């Protein structure tokens, strides 16, 4: 049973005893991530979201809940911080050059991302969740019927002038090359199929599909 509470908005009751559960679990933020929390509950959740720590997010379901809760309360910097830290950790395992008997096998995604030691669930579908964090949360790619929308929002630690981040995709059977070049902590240069735009981090850009034709 889900009921209201003044902490994060919703807490599960324990059917074997009266009152709210005392378990502090990121999954209690799920109503925020699912978009079913009332405005008052969202407002009451800001502090809980601000204290979320990427080091505690070692499974995809926890990561999704935390990132989407941060977006729901409008804390996009926290969402980027969490997503970026998880991607750094997971891809650091998978993209390692030498194999280490105490680490997961390089080149194989997994669904469990501990801070150290072996990962788990190699080759399992949840391992692709980091791709969602990268493309949806950090790069902000949102294909729609008439246009491609972008809302770049890299973590503050990645917004270093002189750096360049590029992804190459196929969308609607069109090759799409997207490059983000941080200008500073506030602004970014976006190049999409050789078309350049400068905007603030977190601001939305929209491109008609026909404009992306080479």
N, C-alpha and C positions, 0 to 999 in steps of 0.2 A: 504494500500500500504506500502511496506517495502522498506526503502532506507538506504543508508550508512550514518554514521556520525562518527566523530572522538572520541566520548565518549566511548561507548561500542560496536560500530560497526553497530548497526541497531536501528533505531527508527521509530515508526509508524507516518505517517503524518496524520494530522487532515484534513478530507475531507472538512470541513467547513471553513478552513482558511489556508493560505499559511504557509509553514515552518514545522519544526519538532514539535512533541508534547513536552511539557515541563513536562509531568508526569514522575516521577521517579518510575519505577515499575520493580520488579525483572523479570517479564515475558518478558521484553525487552532483556533478556539474552537467550531467547529460541533458537535463531539460533546457539548459542554455544552448548547448550545441545543436539540439534538435529543433530549436526555435519555438518551444511551447511555454517558455517562462513568461510570466506577466511582467509588466514594466517595473513594478515595485520590487519584484524579486531580482530582476536584472540589476537595478540600482544597488540592491543590498549585496551584490556579489562581487563588486569591484575589488574590494580588499582581498578576498579569497583568490581571485584570478591573478592579482598582482603578485602574490606570493608563490605562484606555481613555479616549480623547479624542473628543468628539463632532465636533470640527473635522475629524477624519480620516474620518468616516463620511458619504460623499457619495453612496452608492448604497444602495438598499433592502436588498440582500442583506447588505451589511456592517452596516447598522443593525440588521436583525433578529438577526443572529448576536451582535452585541455586547450588545443589550438582553436577549436570552434567556439568554446566558451569565451576565450579571449576576444575573438572577433565579435561575438554577440554583445559583449559589453563595450565594444568600441576601442579596445586596447590592442590596436593592430601592431604596435611595437612589441608587445609581449607575445603575440601570435608569431611574429617573425623571429623573435628570439628563440622561442621553443622549437619551431620548425627548423631553423638554421642549425641549432645545436644537435638536434636528432639526426639531421642529414650529415653533418660533419662526422658524428660518431659512427653511424651506420656505413657510410661510404668509405670511411677510414678503414673499417674492417674489410669490406668487400673489394676495395681497390688496392689493397696492400700488394706490393710486388713479391716479397718472399712469403712462403707458407710458414706458419708457426704452429707447432703441435698444440699450443695452448690457446690458440685463437681459431675462429671459424675459417673455413677454407676460402681463400680469396676467389672472387669471381662468381660466387653463389650467394644470392640474396637469402635473407632469413627474417623471421618475424619477431625475433627477440634480440634486443640491442643493449646488453649490459655495459657498464662502464669499463669493465675489464673481463678477461676470461673468454670462454667460448660463447658464441651466440647459440641460437637454437632454432629448430624448424627450418632447416636449410631447404631452399627450393619451394617453400610454401608460399601460397598466394599472397598472404598478408605482407610478405617481403616487398611487394611492389608499392606499399603505401608511401614509402619515401618519395616515390615519383609523384604522387599526389601532393605531398607537402612541397616539393620543389616547384611543380608547375602551377598548382592552384594557389598555395599560400604565399610563396616567395616571389614567383614571377607574375602571378595573377592572371593567367590565361583563362579566358571565358569565351568559348565559341558560342555564338547565337545564330539565329536563322539568317540575319542580314549582315552581321558584322562580327569581327573579332575584337573582343575587348581585352585590354591589358590594365593591370593595376600593380605595377612593380613595387615590392615592399621587402627589400632585403634587410637582414639584421643590421643594426648599427655597425657592428664589427666588420661587416663586409663592404661597407660604403666608403672605401678608400679610393681617393682620386688616383688615377693611373691604372686601376684594375679594370678588367673587362670580363664579362660573363656572357657566354653564348650558348644557345640551344638551337638545334636544327630539328624541325618536325615536318610532318606531312599532314595538313589539315584540308579537308575537302579536296583531296587529290592534288593539292598545291604545296610545293616546297616552301617552307617558312623558315627563315633564319632570323633569329631575334638576339640582339646584343644589348646588354645593359652596361653602361659606363658611368660609374658614380662620379659626379662633379664635386660633391661634398656631402655632408650628412643630411642635407635638405633636398637636393636636386639630383636628377639623373638624366643622362642622354640615352634615349631609346632609339635603336636602329632596327627597323623591321623591313626586310627585303630592300635594303639600301635607302629607305626613307627614314630620315632622322627627325626626332622630336625631343625637346627638352621639357621636363615636367617635374613636379615635386613627387617625392616618394609617397606612395599610397594614393595618388590621384589616378583617375581612370582615363585611358585613351581608347578611342574606338576607330576601327578601320573597316571600311566596306570591303567585302570579299574581293570585288573586282579590282580594287586598288592594289591588291597584293600580287596580281599577275605580273610575272617577270617581263 
